[in-house]
Amino acid sequence: MGTLNLLVLLSCILATLPLTIAQICSNNVTANSTYGVNRNLILSSLPYNVTANTTYGGFYTATVPQQDSETIYALALCRGDLAYQSCFECVNSSSHYIMTNCANQKDALDWGSNSHCIVRSSNKSFFASGDTQPARIVFSGNITDYIDEFDKALNELVDELINRAAEGNSSLKIATGEKNYTQFKYEYIVYGLMQCVPGLSPVDCTSCLRAAVEFYKNGYLRRRGVNVLTPSCIFQYDLSPFVESSVGAAPPPSPPPPPPSPPPPPPSPGKDDNTTRTIIIIVVSTIGSVIGFIVCVCIFLRKRKQKKNPKQKVEVSEAEDQISIVESLQYDFKTISIATDNFSDGNKLGQGGFGAVYKHVDESFLAMVSVS
């Protein structure tokens, strides 16, 4: 019984340690062959090429045709958030491990001693294959508190990261993020990372990452931290922060739209009265102007009409003169004699049908006298 407990304890301890053996080392080739020599030259160049012109992460592939043997394919991929030095060290150690331990094999795969990179070589093209086996799985202790809340948060984070990683470009397919979950007054955060070999299509990247998640669910459920590495993708989560840079983080949310303009302030009572008064003044002035204009037009038309009928005026004047003449007949003879200077020939104007016509001595009126 004691021996069984010891074996279980030893298995748990070994499971938490990083693996240091290549997961693939097969398909023998003759020792010291041209293929082996050229492959080692390519592997030796990978650490420098994968970190060239990049600050974080790195990805590089090489294809070398052979004159008398198969083509050599090699690939190096660092976890996208790693700094230059960490990436170089991981690829360098994996390349040397393959050269040392798979010297006579065409197919070789290693994820580095710290499980931060993928280094692979073969005589068959695999750049877009989406292989999910074999897989390396590194994990830590169990979660015992609030497992339902943890499961919900991790599942939501996994779905989000897979979608973003699969939508990456031809040089980088990575997504990182975190999700909070709370129970009572305690708050926890689960951190996650998803990454694919850039040569994979969005569909193949999604399939590879889903397969990595299934590895976790089938044997390593509810651990504090799990790192699943396959030949084509990486899935990692932990309750402690492990991402080394912001590469792969979700873009910041777009700023909210500007608030709508506030409505104009209601007019104050004083202002309202002034506005009403102004409107009344304008209306009255306008009406007055219109009426004045109409009156002027009427006057103008009336005068114009009068100018067109001068004959009527003359006839009226003549009628008035006739009336005056008729009225003048009412003066007596003595008055007329005095007015005409006793019918002086100097005041006589002419002779008419009714008699002689004299003018008044002060020329204020005319007198027509019939002298029989």
ZITAKA-V351498 format. One record per residue. N is the residue number from 1. RES is the residue in three letters. OMEGA is omega in degrees with one decimal (none if undefined). BURIAL is I if it has 24 or more other C-alpha atoms within 12 Angstrom, else O. Layout:
N;RES;OMEGA;BURIAL / N;RES;OMEGA;BURIAL
This chain:
1;MET;178.6;O / 2;GLY;179.3;O / 3;THR;179.8;O / 4;LEU;178.5;O / 5;ASN;-179.9;O / 6;LEU;179.5;O / 7;LEU;178.3;O / 8;VAL;179.5;O / 9;LEU;-179.9;O / 10;LEU;179.0;O / 11;SER;179.4;O / 12;CYS;179.9;O / 13;ILE;-179.0;O / 14;LEU;-178.5;O / 15;ALA;-178.9;O / 16;THR;-178.8;I / 17;LEU;176.8;O / 18;PRO;179.1;I / 19;LEU;-177.2;I / 20;THR;179.0;O / 21;ILE;176.3;I / 22;ALA;-177.4;I / 23;GLN;176.5;I / 24;ILE;176.7;I / 25;CYS;-169.5;I / 26;SER;177.6;O / 27;ASN;-172.3;O / 28;ASN;175.1;O / 29;VAL;-177.8;I / 30;THR;179.9;O / 31;ALA;178.0;O / 32;ASN;178.6;O / 33;SER;177.3;O / 34;THR;179.1;I / 35;TYR;-178.3;I / 36;GLY;-179.0;I / 37;VAL;-179.3;O / 38;ASN;178.0;I / 39;ARG;-179.9;I / 40;ASN;176.7;I / 41;LEU;178.7;O / 42;ILE;-179.4;I / 43;LEU;-179.8;I / 44;SER;-178.5;I / 45;SER;-175.1;I / 46;LEU;-177.6;I / 47;PRO;-178.3;I / 48;TYR;-179.0;I / 49;ASN;-176.0;I / 50;VAL;-179.3;I / 51;THR;-179.8;I / 52;ALA;175.2;O / 53;ASN;177.3;O / 54;THR;178.3;I / 55;THR;-179.4;O / 56;TYR;176.1;I / 57;GLY;178.8;I / 58;GLY;179.1;I / 59;PHE;-178.5;I / 60;TYR;174.5;I / 61;THR;178.9;I / 62;ALA;177.3;I / 63;THR;-176.7;I / 64;VAL;177.1;I / 65;PRO;178.3;O / 66;GLN;-178.6;O / 67;GLN;-173.9;O / 68;ASP;179.2;O / 69;SER;-175.2;O / 70;GLU;174.7;O / 71;THR;178.4;I / 72;ILE;176.5;I / 73;TYR;179.5;I / 74;ALA;-177.4;I / 75;LEU;172.5;I / 76;ALA;178.7;I / 77;LEU;175.0;I / 78;CYS;171.7;I / 79;ARG;-166.8;I / 80;GLY;-177.0;I / 81;ASP;-175.5;I / 82;LEU;174.0;I / 83;ALA;-175.8;I / 84;TYR;-174.2;I / 85;GLN;179.9;O / 86;SER;178.5;I / 87;CYS;-179.5;I / 88;PHE;-176.6;I / 89;GLU;-179.2;I / 90;CYS;-179.0;I / 91;VAL;-179.4;I / 92;ASN;-179.3;I / 93;SER;180.0;I / 94;SER;179.6;I / 95;SER;-179.9;I / 96;HIS;178.7;I / 97;TYR;179.1;I / 98;ILE;-179.8;I / 99;MET;-177.1;I / 100;THR;-171.0;O / 101;ASN;177.4;I / 102;CYS;-174.2;I / 103;ALA;-175.0;I / 104;ASN;179.1;I / 105;GLN;-179.8;I / 106;LYS;-178.7;I / 107;ASP;-179.3;I / 108;ALA;-179.0;I / 109;LEU;176.2;I / 110;ASP;-179.7;I / 111;TRP;179.3;I / 112;GLY;-177.8;I / 113;SER;179.5;I / 114;ASN;176.2;I / 115;SER;-178.4;I / 116;HIS;-177.0;I / 117;CYS;175.3;I / 118;ILE;174.2;I / 119;VAL;-173.1;I / 120;ARG;174.8;I / 121;SER;-179.1;I / 122;SER;173.1;I / 123;ASN;176.7;I / 124;LYS;-179.2;O / 125;SER;-178.8;I / 126;PHE;-172.2;I / 127;PHE;-178.3;I / 128;ALA;-172.5;I / 129;SER;-178.4;I / 130;GLY;179.9;I / 131;ASP;-179.9;I / 132;THR;178.2;I / 133;GLN;-1.6;O / 134;PRO;-179.4;I / 135;ALA;172.7;I / 136;ARG;-179.0;I / 137;ILE;177.4;I / 138;VAL;-175.5;I / 139;PHE;178.6;I / 140;SER;-170.7;I / 141;GLY;-176.7;O / 142;ASN;169.9;O / 143;ILE;-177.3;O / 144;THR;-176.4;O / 145;ASP;171.2;O / 146;TYR;-174.8;O / 147;ILE;178.6;O / 148;ASP;178.0;O / 149;GLU;178.1;I / 150;PHE;-179.3;I / 151;ASP;-178.7;I / 152;LYS;-179.3;O / 153;ALA;-178.4;I / 154;LEU;179.4;I / 155;ASN;178.1;I / 156;GLU;179.8;O / 157;LEU;180.0;I / 158;VAL;-179.2;I / 159;ASP;-179.2;I / 160;GLU;-175.7;I / 161;LEU;178.4;I / 162;ILE;-179.6;I / 163;ASN;-177.8;I / 164;ARG;-179.5;I / 165;ALA;-178.2;I / 166;ALA;-179.3;I / 167;GLU;179.9;I / 168;GLY;-176.4;I / 169;ASN;-174.7;O / 170;SER;178.9;O / 171;SER;-178.4;I / 172;LEU;175.1;I / 173;LYS;-177.0;I / 174;ILE;174.8;I / 175;ALA;175.8;I / 176;THR;179.5;I / 177;GLY;-179.5;I / 178;GLU;179.9;I / 179;LYS;178.5;I / 180;ASN;168.1;O / 181;TYR;-170.4;I / 182;THR;172.4;O / 183;GLN;-174.6;O / 184;PHE;-178.1;O / 185;LYS;-177.0;O / 186;TYR;179.8;O / 187;GLU;-179.7;O / 188;TYR;177.5;I / 189;ILE;172.9;I / 190;VAL;-178.3;I / 191;TYR;-176.9;I / 192;GLY;177.8;I / 193;LEU;173.0;I / 194;MET;179.6;I / 195;GLN;176.9;I / 196;CYS;168.3;I / 197;VAL;-173.8;I / 198;PRO;-178.8;I / 199;GLY;-178.1;I / 200;LEU;173.0;I / 201;SER;177.3;I / 202;PRO;-179.8;I / 203;VAL;-179.3;O / 204;ASP;177.4;I / 205;CYS;178.6;I / 206;THR;-179.6;I / 207;SER;-179.7;I / 208;CYS;-178.7;I / 209;LEU;176.1;I / 210;ARG;176.9;I / 211;ALA;177.9;I / 212;ALA;177.9;I / 213;VAL;178.2;I / 214;GLU;174.6;O / 215;PHE;179.3;I / 216;TYR;-175.4;I / 217;LYS;-175.2;O / 218;ASN;-179.2;O / 219;GLY;-173.4;O / 220;TYR;-174.7;I / 221;LEU;172.5;I / 222;ARG;170.9;I / 223;ARG;179.0;I / 224;ARG;177.3;I / 225;GLY;179.3;I / 226;VAL;175.5;I / 227;ASN;-179.5;I / 228;VAL;179.5;I / 229;LEU;175.2;I / 230;THR;177.8;I / 231;PRO;-173.4;I / 232;SER;-178.1;I / 233;CYS;-178.1;I / 234;ILE;172.1;I / 235;PHE;-179.3;I / 236;GLN;171.2;I / 237;TYR;178.8;I / 238;ASP;174.8;I / 239;LEU;175.2;I / 240;SER;179.0;O / 241;PRO;178.3;O / 242;PHE;-179.3;I / 243;VAL;-172.0;I / 244;GLU;178.3;O / 245;SER;-179.2;O / 246;SER;178.3;O / 247;VAL;-179.4;I / 248;GLY;179.5;I / 249;ALA;179.0;I / 250;ALA;177.4;O / 251;PRO;179.6;O / 252;PRO;179.2;O / 253;PRO;178.5;O / 254;SER;-177.9;O / 255;PRO;179.0;O / 256;PRO;178.7;O / 257;PRO;-179.7;O / 258;PRO;-180.0;O / 259;PRO;179.1;O / 260;PRO;-179.8;O / 261;SER;-179.9;O / 262;PRO;178.9;O / 263;PRO;179.9;O / 264;PRO;-178.9;O / 265;PRO;178.7;O / 266;PRO;-179.1;O / 267;PRO;177.8;O / 268;SER;-178.9;O / 269;PRO;179.1;O / 270;GLY;-179.9;O / 271;LYS;-179.3;O / 272;ASP;178.4;O / 273;ASP;179.6;O / 274;ASN;179.9;O / 275;THR;179.2;O / 276;THR;-179.5;O / 277;ARG;179.7;O / 278;THR;-179.7;O / 279;ILE;-179.7;O / 280;ILE;-179.6;O / 281;ILE;-179.0;O / 282;ILE;-178.4;O / 283;VAL;-179.1;O / 284;VAL;179.6;O / 285;SER;-179.7;O / 286;THR;179.4;O / 287;ILE;178.3;O / 288;GLY;179.3;O / 289;SER;180.0;O / 290;VAL;179.7;O / 291;ILE;178.0;O / 292;GLY;179.2;O / 293;PHE;179.6;O / 294;ILE;179.0;O / 295;VAL;179.9;O / 296;CYS;179.4;O / 297;VAL;179.9;O / 298;CYS;179.2;O / 299;ILE;179.9;O / 300;PHE;-179.7;O / 301;LEU;180.0;O / 302;ARG;179.3;O / 303;LYS;-179.9;O / 304;ARG;179.7;O / 305;LYS;179.6;O / 306;GLN;179.1;O / 307;LYS;-178.9;O / 308;LYS;-176.7;O / 309;ASN;179.1;O / 310;PRO;-177.7;O / 311;LYS;179.8;O / 312;GLN;179.7;O / 313;LYS;-178.7;O / 314;VAL;-179.6;O / 315;GLU;178.4;O / 316;VAL;-179.5;O / 317;SER;-179.6;O / 318;GLU;178.2;O / 319;ALA;179.2;O / 320;GLU;179.5;O / 321;ASP;179.8;O / 322;GLN;177.7;O / 323;ILE;179.1;O / 324;SER;-179.8;O / 325;ILE;178.9;O / 326;VAL;-179.5;O / 327;GLU;-178.2;O / 328;SER;179.1;O / 329;LEU;-178.0;O / 330;GLN;178.3;O / 331;TYR;178.5;O / 332;ASP;-174.2;O / 333;PHE;-178.4;O / 334;LYS;-178.4;O / 335;THR;-179.6;O / 336;ILE;179.9;I / 337;SER;178.5;O / 338;ILE;-175.9;O / 339;ALA;-177.0;I / 340;THR;-179.5;I / 341;ASP;177.5;O / 342;ASN;176.1;O / 343;PHE;-178.5;I / 344;SER;177.4;O / 345;ASP;178.4;O / 346;GLY;179.2;O / 347;ASN;-179.3;I / 348;LYS;-177.8;I / 349;LEU;-178.8;O / 350;GLY;-177.2;O / 351;GLN;179.8;O / 352;GLY;179.9;O / 353;GLY;-179.2;O / 354;PHE;179.3;O / 355;GLY;-179.1;O / 356;ALA;179.1;O / 357;VAL;-179.6;I / 358;TYR;173.6;I / 359;LYS;177.5;I / 360;HIS;-177.7;I / 361;VAL;177.1;O / 362;ASP;174.1;O / 363;GLU;-178.7;O / 364;SER;176.6;O / 365;PHE;178.1;O / 366;LEU;177.6;I / 367;ALA;176.6;I / 368;MET;-174.5;I / 369;VAL;175.7;I / 370;SER;-178.5;O / 371;VAL;-177.6;O / 372;SER;none;O
